[in-house]
């Protein structure tokens, strides 16, 4: 036992396995399609309620952060990871157990005179057992390091879920507003086509035109009615999708500002190197590497013997008319290690090493995806502005075209084809304007998410919009 204590004391500071070193990742100096020179400030520094100013949208986000089930799952997994740390840390301490027993026995013995005698015995007692493994090679320490990294990874997952939830609520809300705008355009088109239908019908009944314009106008009016029905279906389904994100049963969703009244702040992106410490998925991937590295240390320590103490103490008694007590104890210092395992330990080590390589590749891929998503959002911001400007000019020209064609038709200088063509081109162009306006808002949502928005907020602050 003294030799075991001396061995544990002499090697107690030994921790096997490699210490974690982050792999080299050299991000570019600036993001592709970055509109302005790199600046330390970033859109990601803003809390989400300063990015999305619509008060109704803010209330929806707060409700989702309180009730969303994906977020509840993430929180539960954090508690699970925290409990695993407690399980691992328990191995640092002595393990003490107990055992109790009661036994009864009766013996019947033949007598010398042909009779028999019986004796009844009772045995009762209890034992305390004690075991303590010394973490000579750092196996427990590496296991704790791995468990703690998994906890930090789960905390990053939670932040990622919150960021994704805010982004998904905003994107789905803007989609709902865009559908509302398309429905308004469809209702306007129905009114215009009905007016055209009435005009063509009057001219036909007055003998000024054939029935063909009436049939074409009727077809356009019916198409606009079908379009409205389709949009109402999409709106209801979009509200249902938002309800699920809110953690609620399908219901109607309130609206705040209309699509054309929505606004967003300036969108600086900040330094590229800051992206590595802001994005929750990058932080999660890095903790995955930390955990995998520590597991290599556990695999290495398993090649070496385990050193510890074990002890046993107990007592009991024999009852046979009288009570006779007894007690016992022992203490043993032990060293136990592998000699031949059929290659199992070597295979475990290779598996942990390969897993580390996989986490490194996953980390580098996550960084690449982060830069791609940021660049995609920047490109969208840059090109959608030009696209919207051109579409709005197109709509203005088409409106003038409709007015002119109606005047020419009334004056008998144009056919009904000219009127219908102008109307048929106007309303799809207005829909395209609405979709582009929504895409602009979603580009800001995607940029905020890609940059790791709200990274300075504490977890409890996410649902407390000020």
C-alpha positions in Angstrom: 0.0 0.0 0.0 2.9 2.4 0.8 4.5 1.6 -2.5 1.2 2.4 -4.3 1.0 5.7 -2.5 4.6 6.5 -3.4 4.0 5.7 -7.1 0.8 7.8 -7.2 2.6 10.7 -5.6 5.6 10.5 -7.9 3.5 10.4 -11.1 0.5 12.4 -10.1 1.3 15.3 -12.3 1.7 13.2 -15.4 -1.0 13.8 -18.1 -0.7 11.7 -21.2 -1.9 12.6 -24.7 -1.4 15.8 -26.8 -2.3 19.2 -25.4 -4.9 21.0 -27.7 -3.6 23.3 -30.3 -6.0 25.0 -32.7 -5.3 24.2 -36.4 -4.1 27.1 -38.5 -6.9 28.9 -40.4 -5.9 32.0 -42.4 -9.1 33.9 -43.3 -8.9 36.4 -46.1 -8.3 40.1 -45.4 -11.9 41.1 -46.4 -15.1 39.5 -47.4 -15.9 39.0 -51.1 -18.3 41.8 -52.3 -17.6 43.9 -49.3 -18.9 47.3 -50.2 -16.7 49.3 -47.8 -13.2 49.0 -46.3 -12.9 46.7 -43.3 -14.0 48.2 -40.0 -13.9 46.9 -36.5 -17.7 47.6 -36.1 -20.1 45.1 -37.4 -23.9 44.5 -37.8 -23.3 41.5 -35.6 -22.6 43.8 -32.6 -26.2 45.0 -32.6 -28.9 43.1 -30.5 -31.5 41.7 -32.8 -34.2 44.2 -31.7 -32.1 47.0 -33.1 -31.8 45.2 -36.5 -35.6 44.4 -36.7 -37.5 47.5 -35.7 -41.1 46.2 -36.3 -42.7 46.0 -32.9 -45.0 43.1 -33.9 -42.0 41.2 -35.2 -40.2 41.8 -32.0 -43.1 40.4 -30.0 -43.1 37.3 -32.2 -39.4 36.8 -31.6 -39.8 37.1 -27.8 -42.6 34.6 -27.9 -40.5 32.2 -29.9 -37.5 32.6 -27.6 -39.8 31.7 -24.6 -41.7 28.8 -26.2 -39.8 27.3 -29.1 -39.3 23.5 -28.7 -36.0 23.4 -30.5 -34.6 25.8 -28.0 -36.0 23.8 -25.2 -34.2 20.7 -26.6 -30.9 22.7 -26.8 -31.3 23.8 -23.1 -32.0 20.3 -22.0 -28.9 19.0 -23.8 -26.8 21.6 -22.0 -28.0 20.3 -18.7 -27.3 16.8 -19.9 -23.7 17.8 -20.8 -23.3 19.5 -17.5 -24.4 16.3 -15.7 -21.9 14.3 -17.7 -19.1 16.5 -16.3 -20.3 15.6 -12.8 -20.2 11.9 -13.7 -16.6 12.2 -14.9 -15.5 14.3 -12.0 -16.8 11.7 -9.5 -13.9 9.5 -10.5 -11.5 11.8 -8.8 -13.0 10.9 -5.4 -13.1 7.7 -3.4 -16.0 5.4 -4.1 -17.6 4.0 -0.9 -20.4 1.4 -0.9 -22.1 -0.9 1.6 -23.6 -4.3 1.8 -25.7 -5.9 4.5 -26.9 -9.5 4.9 -29.0 -11.6 7.2 -29.0 -15.4 7.0 -30.9 -18.0 8.9 -30.2 -21.8 9.1 -31.7 -24.8 10.8 -29.9 -28.1 11.1 -31.7 -31.4 12.1 -29.3 -34.0 13.5 -30.2 -37.7 14.3 -29.8 -38.6 18.1 -28.1 -41.6 19.6 -31.4 -43.0 20.9 -33.2 -42.8 17.5 -34.6 -39.3 18.1 -33.3 -36.1 16.5 -32.1 -32.7 17.6 -32.4 -29.4 15.7 -30.3 -26.3 16.0 -31.2 -22.9 14.6 -28.5 -20.4 13.6 -28.8 -16.8 12.6 -26.0 -14.8 10.9 -26.2 -11.0 10.4 -23.6 -8.5 9.3 -22.6 -5.6 7.1 -19.7 -4.5 5.0 -18.3 -1.2 3.9 -16.1 -1.2 0.7 -13.8 1.5 -0.4 -12.1 2.1 -3.7 -10.0 5.0 -5.0 -8.3 5.3 -8.3 -5.4 7.7 -8.5 -5.3 9.7 -11.7 -1.7 8.9 -12.3 -1.7 9.2 -16.1 -4.3 11.9 -16.4 -7.0 9.7 -17.8 -9.8 11.2 -15.7 -8.5 14.7 -16.3 -8.6 14.2 -20.1 -12.1 12.7 -19.8 -13.2 15.8 -17.9 -11.6 18.0 -20.4 -13.5 16.2 -23.2 -16.8 16.5 -21.2 -16.3 20.2 -20.5 -15.7 20.8 -24.2 -18.9 19.0 -25.1 -20.7 21.3 -22.6 -19.3 24.4 -24.2 -20.2 23.0 -27.6 -23.8 22.6 -26.5 -23.9 26.1 -25.2 -22.7 27.3 -28.6 -25.5 25.1 -30.1 -28.0 26.9 -27.9 -26.8 30.3 -29.1 -26.9 29.0 -32.6 -30.5 27.9 -32.1 -31.4 31.3 -30.7 -29.8 33.1 -33.6 -31.4 30.8 -36.2 -34.7 31.2 -34.4 -34.6 35.0 -34.6 -33.5 34.8 -38.3 -36.2 32.3 -39.2 -39.0 34.3 -37.5 -37.9 37.5 -39.3 -37.5 35.8 -42.7 -40.9 34.0 -42.4 -42.5 37.3 -41.2 -41.2 39.2 -44.2 -42.4 36.4 -46.5 -45.8 36.8 -44.9 -45.8 40.5 -45.6 -44.7 39.9 -49.1 -47.7 37.5 -49.6 -50.0 40.2 -48.2 -48.6 42.6 -50.8 -49.1 40.1 -53.6 -52.7 39.5 -52.5 -53.3 43.3 -52.6 -51.9 43.4 -56.1 -54.1 40.4 -57.1 -57.1 42.2 -55.7 -56.2 45.3 -57.6 -55.7 43.2 -60.8 -59.2 41.7 -60.2 -60.7 45.1 -60.0 -58.9 46.3 -63.1 -59.9 43.1 -65.1 -63.5 43.5 -63.9 -63.5 47.1 -65.1 -62.1 45.9 -68.5 -64.6 43.1 -68.7 -67.5 45.5 -68.1 -66.1 47.9 -70.7 -65.7 45.2 -73.3 -69.2 43.8 -72.4 -70.8 47.2 -72.9 -69.1 47.7 -76.3 -70.2 44.2 -77.4 -73.8 44.8 -76.3 -73.7 48.2 -78.1 -72.5 46.4 -81.3 -69.2 48.2 -81.3 -67.0 45.2 -80.9 -67.0 41.4 -81.2 -67.5 38.9 -78.3 -63.8 37.9 -78.4 -62.5 40.8 -76.2 -65.2 39.9 -73.6 -64.0 36.3 -73.5 -60.4 37.3 -73.1 -61.2 39.8 -70.4 -63.3 37.2 -68.6 -60.4 34.8 -68.7 -58.1 37.4 -67.2 -60.6 38.1 -64.4 -61.0 34.4 -63.6 -57.2 34.0 -63.5 -57.0 36.9 -61.0 -59.7 35.2 -58.8 -57.7 31.9 -58.9 -54.5 33.8 -58.0 -56.2 35.4 -55.0 -57.4 31.9 -53.7 -53.8 30.6 -54.2 -52.3 33.5 -52.2 -54.8 33.1 -49.4 -53.8 29.4 -49.1 -50.1 30.4 -49.0 -50.8 33.0 -46.4 -52.6 30.6 -44.1 -49.8 28.0 -44.5 -47.1 30.7 -43.9 -49.0 31.6 -40.7 -49.0 28.0 -39.7 -45.2 27.7 -40.2 -44.7 30.8 -38.1 -46.9 29.3 -35.4 -44.7 26.2 -35.1 -41.6 28.4 -34.7 -43.5 30.2 -31.9 -44.2 26.9 -30.1 -48.0 27.5 -30.7 -50.8 25.7 -32.5 -51.7 27.0 -36.0 -53.3 30.5 -35.7 -53.5 33.9 -37.4 -50.4 36.0 -37.1 -50.6 39.8 -36.4 -49.0 42.2 -38.8 -47.0 45.4 -38.0 -45.6 47.6 -40.7 -46.4 46.7 -44.3 -43.7 45.4 -46.6 -42.9 48.8 -48.2 -42.5 50.4 -44.7 -39.9 48.0 -43.3 -36.4 49.4 -42.7 -33.1 48.0 -41.7 -29.9 49.6 -40.3 -26.6 49.9 -42.0 -24.8 46.6 -42.5 -21.1 46.9 -41.8 -19.5 43.4 -41.7 -16.4 44.1 -39.4 -13.1 42.3 -39.6 -12.9 38.8 -41.1 -10.9 37.4 -38.1 -13.8 38.3 -35.8 -16.1 36.0 -37.6 -14.2 33.0 -36.1 -15.2 34.1 -32.5 -18.7 35.3 -33.3 -20.3 32.4 -35.2 -21.9 29.8 -32.9 -21.3 27.0 -35.3 -17.6 27.8 -35.6 -17.3 27.9 -31.8 -19.2 24.6 -31.6 -16.9 23.0 -34.2 -13.8 24.2 -32.2 -15.1 22.6 -29.0 -15.6 19.4 -31.0 -11.8 19.5 -31.7 -11.0 20.1 -28.1 -13.1 17.1 -27.0 -11.6 14.9 -29.7 -8.1 15.8 -28.7 -8.8 15.0 -25.0 -10.3 11.6 -26.0 -6.9 10.8 -27.6 -5.3 11.4 -24.2 -7.9 9.0 -22.6 -7.0 6.4 -25.2 -3.2 6.8 -24.5 -3.8 6.6 -20.7 -5.6 3.3 -21.2 -2.3 1.7 -22.2 -0.9 2.3 -18.7 -1.8 0.6 -15.4 -4.4 2.0 -13.1 -3.2 2.6 -9.6 -5.4 2.8 -6.6 -6.4 1.7 -3.1 -9.2 -0.6 -2.0 -10.4 -1.4 1.5 -13.0 -3.5 3.2 -14.4 -3.3 6.7 -17.3 -5.1 8.2 -18.7 -6.9 11.1 -21.5 -9.2 12.1 -22.7 -11.8 14.5 -23.7 -15.4 15.0 -26.9 -16.0 16.9 -27.4 -19.5 18.4 -29.1 -18.8 21.6 -26.3 -16.4 22.4 -24.9 -13.6 20.2 -21.2 -13.9 19.1 -19.9 -10.9 17.3 -17.0 -10.6 14.9 -15.3 -7.9 12.7 -12.9 -7.8 9.8 -11.0 -5.3 7.6 -8.4 -5.2 5.0 -6.7 -2.5 2.8 -4.9 -3.1 -0.4 -2.8 -0.9 -2.8 -3.3 -2.2 -6.3 -1.9 -1.7 -9.7 -3.7 -3.3 -12.7 -2.9 -2.9 -16.4 -3.3 -4.5 -19.7 -0.9 -7.1 -21.1 -2.7 -8.5 -24.1 -6.0 -7.1 -25.5 -6.1 -8.5 -29.0 -5.4 -5.1 -30.5 -8.4 -3.4 -28.8 -6.5 -0.6 -27.2 -4.5 0.2 -30.4 -7.8 0.2 -32.4 -9.4 2.6 -29.9 -6.4 4.9 -30.2 -6.5 4.9 -34.0 -10.3 5.5 -33.9 -9.8 8.6 -31.6 -7.0 9.9 -33.8 -9.2 9.5 -36.9 -12.1 11.3 -35.1 -9.7 14.2 -34.3 -8.8 14.4 -38.0 -12.5 14.5 -38.9 -13.3 17.3 -36.4 -10.4 19.4 -37.8 -11.8 18.9 -41.4 -15.3 19.8 -40.1 -14.0 22.9 -38.4 -12.2 24.2 -41.6 -15.3 23.4 -43.6 -17.5 25.3 -41.2 -15.2 28.4 -41.5 -15.5 28.2 -45.3 -19.3 27.9 -45.2 -19.4 30.9 -42.9 -17.4 33.0 -45.4 -19.6 31.8 -48.2 -22.8 32.7 -46.4 -21.5 36.1 -45.6 -20.4 36.7 -49.2 -23.8 35.5 -50.5 -25.6 37.9 -48.3 -23.3 40.8 -49.3 -23.8 40.0 -53.0 -27.6 39.9 -52.5 -27.5 43.3 -50.8 -25.5 44.7 -53.6 -27.4 43.4 -56.5 -31.0 43.5 -55.2 -30.8 47.3 -54.8 -30.0 47.7 -58.5 -32.7 45.1 -59.4 -35.4 46.8 -57.4 -34.6 50.2 -58.9 -35.0 48.8 -62.4 -38.2 46.9 -61.5 -39.8 50.0 -60.0 -39.0 51.9 -63.2 -40.5 49.1 -65.2 -43.7 49.2 -63.1 -44.0 53.0 -63.6 -43.7 52.6 -67.4 -46.2 49.7 -67.5 -48.8 51.7 -65.5 -48.4 54.5 -68.0 -48.7 51.9 -70.8 -52.0 50.7 -69.3 -53.5 54.2 -69.1 -52.4 55.0 -72.6 -53.7 51.8 -74.1 -57.2 52.4 -72.5 -57.3 55.9 -73.9 -56.3 54.7 -77.4 -58.9 51.9 -77.2 -61.7 54.3 -76.2 -60.7 56.5 -79.1 -60.7 53.5 -81.5 -57.0 53.8 -82.2 -55.9 50.5 -80.6 -57.2 47.0 -80.4 -58.2 45.2 -77.2 -55.0 43.1 -77.5 -53.0 46.2 -76.7 -55.1 46.8 -73.5 -54.9 43.2 -72.3 -51.2 42.9 -73.0 -50.4 46.1 -71.0 -52.5 44.8 -68.0 -51.1 41.3 -68.2 -47.5 42.7 -68.0 -48.2 45.2 -65.2 -49.3 43.0 -62.4 -46.6 40.3 -62.6 -44.1 43.2 -62.6 -45.6 44.5 -59.4 -45.4 41.0 -57.9 -41.7 41.0 -58.8 -41.2 44.3 -57.1 -42.7 42.9 -53.9 -40.6 39.8 -54.0 -37.5 41.8 -54.5 -38.3 44.0 -51.6 -38.8 40.9 -49.5 -35.5 39.5 -50.7 -33.7 42.7 -49.7 -35.0 42.3 -46.1 -34.1 38.6 -46.1 -30.6 39.5 -47.3 -30.1 41.6 -44.1 -31.5 38.7 -42.0 -29.0 36.3 -43.7 -26.2 38.7 -43.2 -27.0 39.2 -39.5 -27.1 35.4 -39.1 -23.9 34.8 -41.2 -22.0 37.3 -39.1 -23.0 35.7 -35.8 -25.4 38.5 -34.8 -26.0 39.2 -31.2 -22.8 37.5 -30.1 -22.3 39.9 -27.2 -25.7 39.2 -25.7 -25.8 37.0 -22.6 -28.1 34.0 -23.0 -30.7 35.5 -20.7 -30.7 38.8 -22.6 -31.9 37.3 -25.9 -35.6 37.4 -24.9 -35.4 40.8 -23.2 -35.7 43.3 -26.0 -35.1 46.8 -24.7 
